[in-house]
Amino acid sequence: MREVVDENNKKATESVRLGNWNEQYSRKKNVKIYHLPENRNEDLPHSLLNELKNQVKLDINPSEVVAMHRIPGKEGSPRPVLIKFLRMDTKISLLRKKKAINEALKVRIGDDITKLNQGLLNRLYQHDNIISSWYFNGHVYGSDEEGTRHRSIIQFLLLVAGIEQNPGPDQSNKKNLKIVHNNVCSLLPKLDLINNELHEYDIICISESHLDKSITDDQIKLNGFHKPIRLDRNRHGGGVTIYIKNSLYFIIRNDISVSNLELLWVEVRNCSNEKFLVGVLYRPPNSNSNLWDLFSESVDKALDCNLPIFLCGDFNCDMMSNSSNSFKKLLNRLNLENVVWESTNFTTQTGTCIDLCVTNRKNLIKSVTVLTPICSSHSPVSVEISFKTFKQHSFKRQIRDFKRADYEGLKNQLNDTDWDDVVFNSNNINDVYMNFVKTFESTVNRYIPTKTITVRPNDKPFMNNLIRNKIRHRNRIHHKAKTSNNPDHWKKFREIRNEIISLVRKAKDDYKCKLTSQLIDKNIPPGKWWRIAKSVSNFTKNRDSPPFLEHDGQIFIHPLDKSEILNNHFADIANIDIEPEIPDNNEPPPCHLNKFVITEKEILDQLKILNVNKPAGPDGISPRILKEVASFISKPLTKLFNMSLSVKQVPICNLISHEKSFLDSAHLDVEDNVKMEELTVENTVVNEISQITYSVTNSRRKSHKIAQLVMLISQEYAEIIHISK
C-alpha cells in the first residue's frame, strides 16, 4: 500500500509540474503593467503606445499587440493592464526599457506568471535561508545565504524545508497589522455598521464621533476590542475615538497631546513587543492657522519618542489641490509623508483627498487601500503595516448532513455486521478499538453524508449571505462610479448603500426577536436558556483571556507565552517544602475490587442519555449518531469496555494522534505532553462506585459493621480508568 501511495504522489507531483509549465508557456509573450491610471472610455492601446513612444522613445507597432485590456485587480487601485504580444522580440524590447518606463509613467512592469509560481516566489521571499528570489523566462530563481543560485520549482522544494509543492494561502495565525480610519459623522447610530464591516481590522480610528459624557463606554463598545479610547467634544460635532483589538497592548499617551486640538495618541505594542505610535486627528473645516501650530507641537513631541508614527484622520485639506501646499511644506519640515493620494470624500460632482495617513516610516507600510464608503460620504482608509499580530480567519469544516441521513439503512447494516469477525480479531486493545472505530465510521459514511461549511469566528451572528452579496455588489458599483464619475452610477451606489444599512439593522432586530422567542420556549435546555439570557441582558462578565501579561518587565501577548507563565506560577505556589510522611499500614486490606463487569443494559442506558448537542470527540463520532443507533452498537461496546477493564488499559492510539495534531500546531512535543485520558466507560464505573458508597452509608445508618473502602475504591478506580505515559 505504501508503494502505491508513493507512486500516486509522484504522479500527482509530475502532473502539477507539467500543468504549471504548460500554463506558464501560454503566458510566455505576456506582460502586466500595474498602477497605470485608469480613465473613463479610455482608448488603452492607442494612449499607452503613444506614451511609450513620447516618454521613453519606444516605438511599438500596433500590429505587434495581439490583445491589451485591463484585468480585475485590488480594490481601490487601478486595474492592471495585460498585454499579449505577437512576437517574443517585442516583449524583450519592452522589458529592456523596464526601468525607464517605471520611472516615466510611475508604473510597475512584470511578467504574467502563474499562481503557482507567484505563490512559490512569495514563500521564498519569506524564508530565512533565501536572500533573493525572482522569475525569468518560465523559471523561478533564487539565491541562498552562500550566494548559490538555484533554478526550478523542484530544486527549491528540496532545498527549502516547509515549502509545499502546491503553495496555497499562508495558514499562519501571524499576519500584518491593519489600521483603518473613517469619518463616520456620529458614531452611536452607526455602530452596527462599523462593527459589521470594520471588525477585522486591528486598530479602528474614528473621527467626528459626536459623543459626550452622557454616552458611556459600554454603549459604544465593540466585541473583541478594548474599551474605546475617546476624546469627545459634544453631540453636535467633532471628537475622535480609537478601538484597539484585545490581542494588542497599548498605553494612552496624553503626555504628547496638546490642548485645543482633537488629536489622540496611543502607544501600541504587538505580539513581538515592537512599539509604534498611532494617532487620530480631526481638523474642522476653515480652521485658523493656529491649529497647525498646535499640530506641529504635538507631532514634535511624538517624534521625540523615536518610534514609528502612523497618524490618520480627517485633515480637511485636499492633497490633490494647490490649497494644500502649506500643509505639504509642514509635513516636509516634520519629516512626515502622506501615503493617501486618491479621493476619499465624494459629493455628487467632485471628490477630495482629505482623509489622510501620514507617517515617518513609509518603508513599514505594505499597502494603502481606500475602501467603499459604508455610513457617510467619507471612504474608510486602510493601511497595512509591517508589524505582526494574531488573527483568526474563517476556515472550512466538514459536518454531517443529518437531513439526508438514511437511519433505517444504517441500522440494518449495523445489525448485519459480524463484530466478532471484523473487530474482535486481536488481543491488543488498541487494535480492537481502531477496528471498531473504522468499521463504525465507514458504515456511517455510507448512510449519513457530509457537507462542507465555512466557519467565520469573527462574523456577527446576524450576518447572512444576502448582506454579504449586497456588500460585494455595493463595492463593484462604487468602483464603477469612481472610474466613470457618472451621476447615475453614484445614485445607484447610494441606493445600495442605504439598502445595506436597512438590511443590517433589520437582521439585527430579527436576531434579537429570535433570541426572545427562544427564551419563552418551554422546551429549550436550561443551559442554552441561561446562555441566551446572559447574552441578551449583558449580566455576564467578559471572560476573555487576559490580552497581555507583564512578567519580569516584559509584556507577553502570545497565548503560548501566557500559558507558560501561568503554568510556572501555579506550579511554583503548589510545591510543598516539606512532604508529609505517609503512615505505615502493614495490614492487608480485608476486601479487594478485583473485577468490574459491565452489562449491555448499562451501556445502553448511558448511550440513551447522551446529549446530542455536544460536539464529537477526538474520534469524530457524533453523540447524535451514537444515541440513534444505541441498541445496535451496545453489544460490541460492552465487549470492548469489558476487555479494556480486564487488561486495565485504555485504548490511546486515536487519542494520542488527535493530541499530537494539536500539539504540533502549538509547536509542542507530544512525548512530553501525553495526558491521562478517560474512556466513555467512566460513567458506568462511577455508577458502580455510587452503588457501593450508598451501601456503605446505608449500612452505617443501620449501625452495621462495615469496612472502610474509600481508599481502596479510589485506588482501583485510578488503576482501571487512568493511564499515563
N, C-alpha and C positions, 0 to 999 in steps of 0.2 A: 504493500500500500504506500509506503514511504517513497519508493522509487517512482510510482505513478504520480504522486503529488508533486515531486520534484520535477518530473518531466513536464507536467502541466504548467508548473510555474515558469519553466524555461520557455515553453511555447508562448505563454501569455506575455512574458517579457519581450520576446522577439516580435510578437505582434504589435505591442505598444511602440517598440522602437521603429519598426517599419512604417506603421501608421503615422507616427510623428515625422519621420523622414519624408514620406510622400506629401504630407500636408505642408511641410516647410518648403519642399521643392516647388509646389504650386504657387508659393508666395515669393519665389526667387527674384522676380523683377518688380516687386512692390516696395514702396517706401511709405512711411507715415510722417505727417507734419503736425505737431502739437502746438497749441496756443496761437494759431493763426486767427486773427479777429474775424468774427462772423457777421455778415451783413444781410439784411433782408433782400431777397430777389437778386442775390449775387450771381455774377457770371464767373464761376470759380476758375475754370481752365484759362479763360482769357485774361482775367485780372491777375492770377498768380504767375502765369508765364510772362506777362508784361513786367511785373515787379522783379522777377528773377533777371530779366533782361536789363532793366534800368538800374537795379541796385547792385547786382554782383556780376554784371556782364556775362550772364549765362543765357545763351540763346538756344532754346529747345523748340524744335519744330512741333506744332500741334499734332501732326500725323504720328509722332512717336509716342503719344499718350493714348493708351487703349481706353482707360477709364480714370476719372478723377471725381471723387464725391466725398461728402462728409459721412462719418460713421458715428454711432452712439458713443458718447464719452461720459466723463464725470459731470454730475450736475453742478451748475454754477460756473463752468468753464466752457470756452468754445469747443465745439465738437472737432475731433481730429480729422485731418484730410488724408484719405487713402488714394495713392496714385499707383497705377499699374502701367508700366512702360512696355513698348513693343520689343525693344532690344535691351540686352544687358549693358551694352556700352553707354546708353543714355543714362541709366541708373548710376553707373560708375562715375560719369561726368558730373552728375548732381552731387554725389557723396564726396567727391574730391573738393568741392567748394562748401562742404557742410558747415565749417566754422564761420566762413564769411556770411553764409545765408542766415545762420542762427543769430549773428550779431546785427545784421542789417534789418532783418524782419522781426527780430525779437521772438523767434520760434525755436522749436527743438525738432530736429530731423532724426529719424531712426529707422531701422529695418522693420518690416512687418513679420514678426516672429510668432510662432505658435504658443498656445497657452502652456504647453508642457515645457518648452524652452524658457519661457518667461518665468515660470514657477521655479525652475532649476536655478536661473540667474538670481532670483530673489533669495533662495535658500543659501546659495553660495555667498551672496553678499552679507548674510547674517552670520556666517560661520566664522569661528575664531581662527581656524587654520588657513583660511583663504584670504589673501591680501587683496586681490582684484579679480574681477570676472567680467567677461564681455562676450559678445556674439559677432561672428563674421562668417559669411558665405555658408550658411547652413550648419554651423557647428558652434557649440558653447566652449569657450576657452576660459582658463583661469590660471593663476599662479599662486603657489603656496608660500610659506614663510621662508623656504630656502631658495626662492626665486625660480623654481622649476615650473615650466609651463606644461599644461595638460590640455588635451582636446577630447571631445566626445562625451556623451552622457554616461556611458558605461564606465569609463575611467573615473569620472567624478564619483559615481555611485560606489565604486570600490575604494576610492581614496578617502572620501569624506563620510565618516560614520554618521548615521542618523538622517541621511537624505534618502527619501523614498524614491522608488523608480517612477512613480506617478505622483509628483508633488501636488498635493491638494492644499486647501487652506490651512494656515497655521492654527492648530488647535490649542496653542499655549494660552493660559489664562492671563499672561502678561501682554498688555497692549499699550500703545502710545496714549498718553493722556490727552483729553479733548476739552477745550473750553469753548463755551458758546455765549454770545451776548445777544439780547433782544430788548428793544424798546417796546414795552407792552401797553403803555398808556393806561394804567390802572391794573394792578396785579390781582387783586382779590377776585373780581368776576371772571378772570381768565386763567385761574389757577389750574382748572381741569385740563385746559388745552395745553398749557406748559407741561403739566405732569404727564400728559399723554404723548407729546411729540418730542420733548427735550429730556426725558428722564434717562436716556442712555449716555448723556454727557456727564463728565466727571465734575465740572465746575460750571454752574449756570449763573451768569451775571445779568441782572435786570436793571434797566433804567426806567425812569418815570413810573415808579411803583405806586405813587399816590396813596401812601399809608401815613398813619399817625398812631399815637399811643392807644387809641381805642381798639385797634386791631392787634390781637395777641399773636404770639409766635405760633401757637397751636392752630390758629385759623389758617395760616398760610404755610404750614409745614408740608414738605414733600417726603414721601416714603423713600427710605434708602439714603436720605441726606441728613446731615447735621441740622441743628436748629438754625434758621435763617439768620444771616448777619445783615443788619439793617442800618441805614442812615436815612431817616424819614424827614419829610418836610411837612406836608399836610395832605388831606384827602383830595385836594383840587389840582395838585401838580407836583412835579419833581420827585426826588427820592431815589435811592439806589439800594439794591439788595443782592446778596451773594448766597448761593446754595453750593455746598461742598459735599461730595459723596462721603459716606461713612468710612470708606477704605482709605481716606486721606487724613492726615494730621495737619492742623492749622493753628495759627496764632493771629489774633486781630492786632494789627499794627497801628494803633492810634497815635503812636509817637511820631509817625511820618505824615499824618494827616494835618490839615490846616483848617482853621475856622472859615466860615462863609464860603465853603467850596464843597459841592456834592461829589466828593471823591473818597472812596472807601478802599483801604488796603488790607490784605491778609497775606501772611507768610505761610506757604503750603509746603508740606514735606511728603514725599511719596514713599512707596514700599522699599526703595533703595536708600532712604534717608537723604535724598537730594532735595535741596531747598530752592524755592523761587518765589517771587512776589507776584500776586495777581491783584489788579485794581480795576474798579469800575467807576466811570465818570459820567455825570450828566451836566452838560453845559446848556443853559436855556438859550433860545434864540435871541439875537440882538443884545447879548451881554456886553458890558463895557470892557475895556482893555485891562482893568484891574484884575479881572478874573484870570487872565493869562499869567499875570504876575503871581497870583496865588498858586496856579497850576505849576509854574516853574519852581516855586519854592518847595512844593510837596514832592515833585519829581526829583529835585536835587537831594532831598533827604533820602528818597528811595535809592538813588544811585549810590549814596554813601554806604549803603548796606552791602554793596559789592555782590549782588545777587542778580540772576536773570529776571527781567521785568516783562510782564505781559499786561498791558493796560488797555482795557476795552471800554467802550461806552459810546454814547451819542454826543459827539462833539459839536454838532450843528455847524459844521464847517465843511463845505463841499470841496473835497480834494481834487475834483475834476474841473474846478473853475479858478479864475485868476484871483478871486477874493480870498483864497486860502494861502496866498504867497507868504504873508507874515507868519502864519502858523507853521508853514513848512520851514521857514527860517528858524523858528523857535525850536522845532524838533531837531533840526540840524545842529543847533547850538547845544542841545541837551544830549546829542549822540543817540537819538531815538529815530526809528524808522517805521513808517506806516506800511502795513502789508496788505491792506484792502484797497483795491483800485477798480472797483466797479460799483454801479448804482446799488444802493441799499434801501433807499426810501423812494417809493413810487407814488406819483399822483396820476391823474388822468392823462396828463400830457408829457411830463418830464420825470426824470429820475435823478437823484442826487446821491453822492457818496459821502454820507455824514456819520454812519455807524462804523467806527474805525477800530483797529487794533494796532497799537504801537509797541515796539519792543527795542531793547538794547542788544538783543542776541538773535538776530534774524536767522542765523545758521541753525538754531534749535527748532525752527518752525518747519514742519514737514509739509503741511498743506493748509490752504485757506479756502473756505467754501462759503459762498453767500447762498443761504437756503431760501426756500419758498416762504413768504410771509404766512404766519399762522393765526395771528389775532390782531394785527394792526397793519398800517401801511409800511412798517419797517420790516425788513428781512432779517432773520437771525443770521449772525456771522459766526461761523465755526472755525476754530484754529486748532490744529493737531500739533502737539509739541513733543520733543524727544525726551520725555520723562515717562517711565513705565509705571503702570498701575494694574490692579487686578480687575478683570471684568468677567462677568458671567454671561455667556452667549446662549442663544437658542440652540437646541440640539434635537436630533431625531430619536424616537423611541418606538419600539415595537410593542404593541399591546394586543390582547385577544379581542376579536370581534365577536362578542357573545350574541349579537343579534342574528348572526348567520351560523350559530352553533347547531350541530346535529347531536343532541344529547342521547337520543334513542340509539343511534348508530354507535356512539361512544360506549354506552352501557353494554350493548350487545357484544361489542368487540372485547371489552374488558372481561365480560362474563365467559367468553370463549377462550381467553388466554390461559395457557398452561404455565402458571407461575413457577411451579417446581422445575420445569424444564428450562425456561428462559432466564430465571432469576437465581434460584437456589441451587446452582450447579457448581458452587465453590464453597470452600470452608473459610475463605477470607471475607470478613465482614465488609471491608471496603469494596471488594468486587461485587458482593451481593447487593450492596446499596446502589452502586453505579448501574448494575444491571436493571434494578427496579426503576431507577430514575430514567434511564434511556428508554426502557420499554414503555413506561407510562407516558413520557414526553412524545415519543413517536406516535403513539396511539392518539394522544390528544391533538397533535398537529394535523392528523388526518381528518378529524371531525370538528375541530374548532379553529377556523382560520385566524390569521393575524393581520394587522394593518399597521402602517407607519404613521405616526403623528408627530407634529412639531411642538416641542415644549419650549415655551418662551418664559423663562423665570422672571424676567423683568417687565413682562407685559401687565397691563391693567386688567382686572377681572372682567370689566365690561367691554373690553375691546373685541371686535368681531371682524370677519372678513369684509363685510360691506364697508366699514370705515377704512380699513386698510386699502381697499381698491379705490375708494374715493380720494384718499390721500395721494396715491400714485397718479390718479387722473389729474388732481389739482397741480401736482408738481410738473406734469407734462404741459398742461395749459400755461402754467406760469413761465416755463422756459420758452414756449412759443410766443407768449406775449412780450417777453423781454427782447426776443430776437426781432420780432416784426414791429413792435410798438403800435399795434393795431388796436384802436379803441374797442372794437368788438371782442377781441381776444382778452383784453383787460376786464371787460364786463363779464365775460364768461368765467374768468378766473375768480372774480369777486363772488359770483353766484355760487360756484362750487365751494369756495372757502366758507361762505356763510352756511351752506348746506352741511358741511363737515362739523361746524360749530354746533349746529342744531342736533346732528346725529350723535355727537359725543355727549351732549347734555341729556338727550333722551335715553341713550344707552345707560348712562349712569343712574338716571331715575328708575329705569326698568330694573336695573340690578338691585337697587335698594328695595323696590317693591317685591322682587323675588325673595330677598332675604327676609322681608317682613312676613310674607306668606309662609315661608318655611318655619318661622318662629311660632306661628299659630297652628302648625300641623301637629296633631297629636301623635302621629306615628314616627316622628323624627327621633333618632337615637339621642340620648341625653348628652353624650359628648359633643356631637355635632351641634346640638342646640346651644350649648354653652359657648362653643367657638364662635357661632354666628352672633350670639348676644353680645359677647365681648367686642367683636369687631365693629358692630353697629354702635354700641354705646361708648366705645373707647375707654371702657373701665380697665382693661388690661394694660399693664405697663410694657414698655418696649423691652423685649428680652433678647434683642440682638447681641451678638458677641461684642465685647469692647473693641472699638475701632483701632485702638493702639494701646501698647503697654510701654511704660517707661521703666527701664532697668539698667542700673549702673551708668546712668547719664545718657543712655541711648534710647531712641524711640523704635519700637518693633511693631510692624504692621502686618507682616506676612503671617497667615494663620498657623503655619508650622512653627515659626519662631515663638509666637504667643503660647501655643500649646506646650512647647518645650519648657518655657519659663515657668508656666503654671504647674506643670508636672514636677519640675525640680523643686519648686517651692513647697508643694504639698508633700512631696516625698521627704523633704528635709524636716518639716514640722511633725511628720508622722513617725520619725525614728524615736525609739525609746533608748535612753542612755544605758539603763540597767535592765536587762531582760529578767523577768520574774522566773524563779525556779519552778519547774514542773514537779509536783508532788509524786513520790513513788507510790505506785499502785501495783503490787505484785499479785494481787488476787485476780484470777482469771474471771472474765465476765460470765455470769450464770447463763446468759442467753446469747444467741447469735442470730442475725438476719442473714442466713446463708443463701437464700434464694427468693427471687421475685418471679412470679408467673403472671403475665398479663393475659387477660381473656379477650376474645374477639368483641364481646359486648362493651368492654371498657374502651377499646379503640373506637368502636362505632359511636359511643356516647361523646367522646372527645371530638370526633370529626363533625358530628351534628351540631355542636355548639361553636364551631369556628365562626369568627367574624368575617363575613365576606367583604367588608370594606377595608380590611387590612391588605397591604401590598404583599406581593410574593416574596419569598425568602431568597437566599443565595442560589437555590436550585431552579428558581423561576417558576415553581409550581404555585398556581393561584389558589388561595383558600376557597374561592367560589367553586372551582372545579372539584377540589377535594370533597367539599360538602355535597356537591351534586351527585358524585359517584361513590359516596361513602360506603354503601353496602357492598360494592363490587371490589373495593380495594382493602377492606378491613381485614380480610383473612391473610393476604400476603404481608400486610403491615404488622399484624400480630406476630407472625412468624419472624419477621425481620427484627422487631423490637425485642422479642424473647431471645433471639440469637445474640443481639447486642448485649443484653443483660447477662447472658450466660458466659460470654467471653470477657465481660467487663471492659468493653471497648466501644467508643462511639465512632462511627464512620466519619472520617475527617477529610477524605480526598477532595470532595467538592467544596467543603468549607474552606480548606486551605487554598484552593485555586481561586476562589472568589476573593478571599482576603489578600492573596498575592496581587491580584489585579488592582485592588485598592491601594495597597502599599506601594506598588510600582508607580502609580500615578502620583503618590506623595513622595517618591524617591526614598523609600524606607526599605529595610531589609526584612524579608518575610521570616528568615530564620530566627531573628531576634524579637519577632512580634507575633508569634503564634499564640493566640489567647486560648483560654479554656472555652470550649464550645458545648452547647447543650442540645439534646435531641428533642423532638416533639414529645417523646415518651415522658418528659418531665412531669406533665400534669397527672399522668397515671400514677407515677411513683408518689407524687405529693398526696394524691388521694389515699394511697395505701398508708402513708405515714399519718395522715389525718385520722384515719380509722383507728390506727394503733394508739395515737395520742388520745383520742376520745375514749378508748377502752381504759387507758391508764387513768385519766382524770375521773372517769365514771367509777372505777374501782376505788380510787382514793375517797370519793364521796361516800362509798359504801363501807369504808374502813377496811377494805380487803388488803392483804399483804401483797405488795407488788414490787417489782424490780425497777430500778431507775434505768430507763432505756434511752434517755435523750441523747447522751453522748454516743452510745452505740449506734443509734439510728442515724445520727449526723455523719458518723464515720462511714457507715455502709452507703449512705446516700452519696457522699463525696466520691467514694471509690467507684460506684456504679455509674453515676451521671457524668462526672467531670473527667476530662483527660487533658493533660498539659504536656507541652513539648519539653 
